Amino acid sequence: MTVSVQLFAMLKERAGRDRIEVELAEGATISDLLDELSELVGAMPVRVAVNREYSVEDTALQAGDELALIPPVSGGSDITDRMHAFVSEAPLSLERISRAVVRDGAGAVVSFQGITREVERLEYEAYAEMATERIEAILSDCLREYRLEAIAAEHRVGAVPLGESSVIVAASSAHRSEAFEGAREAIDRIKAEVPIWKREIDGEESTWVQGTTPD
């Protein structure tokens, strides 16, 4: 069978395209796919997403599966009553995102901004559909775990100039401790799990930021 695999960031750069076709035997697994792609991947630790879910190596593949090769991540949906997640190229607004989590029962609102520093700009690339779904899942976990009133996160993709925000998380709760803890876990997990990559651009120099392989 022939499977189509999406590539991102440094893997896309290596291959010179954002999608490759791979011939596999019927009943092949993710492990077989990775063997076929070993020359492209090299020593880089990667994960494979099958239909936008991280999957283990013995997962059997089917023709028509949506496959994506996820290198280490460096780390839109509608506003619901208590949760909001969005990935876009538009500049982010701390005031707007913080206001989105204000509720009658909230005595505390905590926000975090990730800001470009030291270099001319950062360029972010995302597996956008999966990135949004992963952020939504993370926010949902934090909402329940820390009994938050509301939580929101937005991540910018494309070019983010020096001094501008690339990601903002805001959380509200009755008391400050839960808001702090919920916002902290949300940003930590977004940076570790969501398929978003960044490249530092400084003059003529361009460097992909090393990250971690998602669990």
C-alpha positions as CSV (number, residue, x, y, z in Angstrom):
1,M,0.0,0.0,0.0
2,T,1.0,3.6,-0.5
3,V,0.8,6.0,2.4
4,S,1.3,9.8,2.4
5,V,3.3,11.3,5.2
6,Q,3.3,15.0,6.1
7,L,6.6,16.6,7.1
8,F,7.3,19.6,9.2
9,A,10.2,22.0,10.2
10,M,13.6,20.4,9.9
11,L,12.3,17.2,8.2
12,K,10.5,19.2,5.6
13,E,13.7,21.1,5.0
14,R,15.8,17.9,4.7
15,A,13.3,16.4,2.2
16,G,12.8,19.6,0.2
17,R,9.0,19.1,0.3
18,D,6.2,18.9,2.9
19,R,4.8,15.5,2.0
20,I,6.3,12.2,0.8
21,E,4.8,8.9,-0.5
22,V,6.0,5.7,1.1
23,E,5.4,2.1,-0.2
24,L,4.6,-0.3,2.6
25,A,3.4,-3.9,2.8
26,E,-0.2,-4.5,3.9
27,G,-0.4,-4.7,7.7
28,A,2.7,-2.6,8.1
29,T,3.2,-0.7,11.4
30,I,4.7,2.6,12.4
31,S,8.0,0.8,13.1
32,D,8.0,-0.4,9.5
33,L,7.3,3.2,8.3
34,L,10.2,4.5,10.4
35,D,12.5,1.9,9.0
36,E,11.7,3.1,5.5
37,L,12.3,6.7,6.5
38,S,15.5,6.0,8.5
39,E,17.7,7.8,6.0
40,L,15.5,11.0,6.2
41,V,15.2,10.9,10.0
42,G,18.7,9.9,10.8
43,A,19.4,10.1,14.6
44,M,16.6,12.5,15.2
45,P,14.0,11.2,17.7
46,V,10.6,11.5,16.1
47,R,7.0,10.5,16.8
48,V,4.3,9.5,14.2
49,A,0.8,10.9,14.5
50,V,-1.9,8.7,13.0
51,N,-5.1,10.6,12.4
52,R,-3.8,13.4,14.6
53,E,-3.0,11.2,17.6
54,Y,0.5,10.3,18.7
55,S,0.8,6.5,18.2
56,V,3.1,3.7,19.4
57,E,5.4,1.9,17.0
58,D,3.4,-1.4,16.8
59,T,0.3,0.5,15.6
60,A,-0.9,-1.0,12.3
61,L,-1.4,1.4,9.5
62,Q,-4.2,1.5,7.0
63,A,-4.4,3.0,3.5
64,G,-6.0,6.4,3.9
65,D,-4.7,7.1,7.4
66,E,-3.6,10.7,7.9
67,L,0.1,10.4,8.8
68,A,2.5,13.0,10.1
69,L,6.1,12.7,11.1
70,I,6.6,14.8,14.2
71,P,10.2,16.0,15.0
72,P,11.0,17.3,18.5
73,V,8.7,20.2,19.2
74,S,10.0,23.6,20.3
75,G,7.8,24.5,22.0
76,G,-8.5,27.6,15.7
77,S,-11.5,26.8,17.6
78,D,-14.5,28.6,18.8
79,I,-14.6,30.2,22.3
80,T,-16.6,27.9,24.5
81,D,-18.0,28.8,27.8
82,R,-14.9,27.9,29.8
83,M,-12.1,27.1,27.3
84,H,-10.5,28.7,24.2
85,A,-7.7,27.5,22.0
86,F,-6.4,29.1,18.8
87,V,-3.5,28.9,16.4
88,S,-3.0,31.6,13.8
89,E,-0.6,34.0,12.1
90,A,-2.3,37.1,13.7
91,P,-0.6,39.1,16.4
92,L,-1.7,38.1,19.9
93,S,-3.4,40.4,22.5
94,L,-2.8,39.8,26.2
95,E,-5.7,42.0,27.1
96,R,-8.2,40.1,24.9
97,I,-7.1,36.7,25.9
98,S,-7.1,37.6,29.6
99,R,-10.6,39.0,29.3
100,A,-11.7,35.8,27.7
101,V,-11.3,34.0,31.1
102,V,-12.9,36.5,33.4
103,R,-15.9,35.0,35.2
104,D,-18.1,36.0,38.1
105,G,-16.6,33.3,40.2
106,A,-13.0,34.2,39.4
107,G,-11.0,35.9,42.1
108,A,-7.7,35.5,40.2
109,V,-6.5,35.7,36.6
110,V,-3.0,34.6,35.8
111,S,-1.4,35.0,32.4
112,F,1.8,34.0,30.7
113,Q,3.4,35.4,27.6
114,G,6.2,33.8,25.6
115,I,8.1,36.6,23.8
116,T,10.8,36.7,21.2
117,R,14.1,37.8,22.7
118,E,17.7,38.4,21.6
119,V,17.1,37.6,17.9
120,E,15.6,39.5,15.0
121,R,12.6,37.2,14.8
122,L,11.3,33.7,15.4
123,E,9.6,31.8,12.7
124,Y,7.0,29.2,13.9
125,E,5.7,26.3,11.9
126,A,2.8,24.1,13.1
127,Y,0.8,21.0,12.1
128,A,-2.1,23.4,12.7
129,E,-5.1,21.0,12.9
130,M,-3.4,18.7,15.3
131,A,-1.8,21.6,17.3
132,T,-5.2,23.1,18.0
133,E,-6.7,19.7,19.0
134,R,-3.7,19.1,21.4
135,I,-4.0,22.5,23.0
136,E,-7.7,21.9,23.5
137,A,-7.0,18.6,25.2
138,I,-4.3,20.1,27.4
139,L,-6.6,23.0,28.5
140,S,-9.4,20.5,29.2
141,D,-7.2,18.6,31.5
142,C,-6.0,21.7,33.3
143,L,-9.6,23.0,33.6
144,R,-10.6,19.8,35.5
145,E,-7.4,19.2,37.5
146,Y,-7.2,22.7,39.0
147,R,-10.9,23.5,39.2
148,L,-10.4,26.5,37.0
149,E,-13.2,28.9,36.1
150,A,-11.8,29.3,32.6
151,I,-8.6,28.9,30.6
152,A,-7.4,30.1,27.2
153,A,-4.3,29.7,25.1
154,E,-3.3,31.1,21.7
155,H,-0.2,30.4,19.7
156,R,1.1,32.4,16.8
157,V,2.7,30.9,13.8
158,G,4.8,32.5,11.0
159,A,7.2,35.3,11.8
160,V,7.2,36.8,15.3
161,P,9.4,39.8,15.6
162,L,11.6,40.7,18.6
163,G,9.5,41.8,21.6
164,E,6.2,40.3,20.3
165,S,4.3,37.4,21.9
166,S,4.4,34.0,20.3
167,V,2.1,32.3,22.9
168,I,-0.2,33.5,25.6
169,V,-2.0,31.4,28.3
170,A,-4.5,32.8,30.7
171,A,-6.3,31.0,33.5
172,S,-8.8,32.1,36.1
173,S,-10.0,30.5,39.3
174,A,-11.5,31.4,42.6
175,H,-8.1,31.5,44.3
176,R,-4.7,32.4,43.0
177,S,-2.9,29.1,43.7
178,E,-5.1,27.1,41.3
179,A,-4.8,29.8,38.6
180,F,-1.0,29.8,38.9
181,E,-0.8,26.0,38.8
182,G,-3.2,25.6,35.9
183,A,-1.4,28.2,33.8
184,R,2.0,26.8,34.6
185,E,0.9,23.2,33.6
186,A,-0.8,24.4,30.4
187,I,2.3,26.3,29.1
188,D,4.7,23.5,30.1
189,R,2.6,20.9,28.3
190,I,2.0,23.1,25.2
191,K,5.8,23.5,24.9
192,A,6.3,19.8,25.3
193,E,3.4,18.2,23.4
194,V,2.1,20.4,20.7
195,P,3.5,20.0,17.2
196,I,4.9,23.5,16.7
197,W,8.5,24.2,15.7
198,K,10.5,27.4,15.8
199,R,13.5,28.7,13.9
200,E,15.7,31.6,15.1
201,I,16.4,34.2,12.4
202,D,19.2,36.7,13.2
203,G,20.6,38.5,10.1
204,E,21.8,35.9,7.7
205,E,21.8,33.1,10.3
206,S,18.9,30.7,10.6
207,T,18.7,27.9,13.2
208,W,16.0,25.4,14.2
209,V,15.6,25.4,18.0
210,Q,16.2,22.0,19.4
211,G,13.3,20.5,21.3
212,T,12.0,17.3,22.9
213,T,10.2,14.3,21.5
214,P,6.5,14.3,22.7
215,D,5.6,11.6,25.1
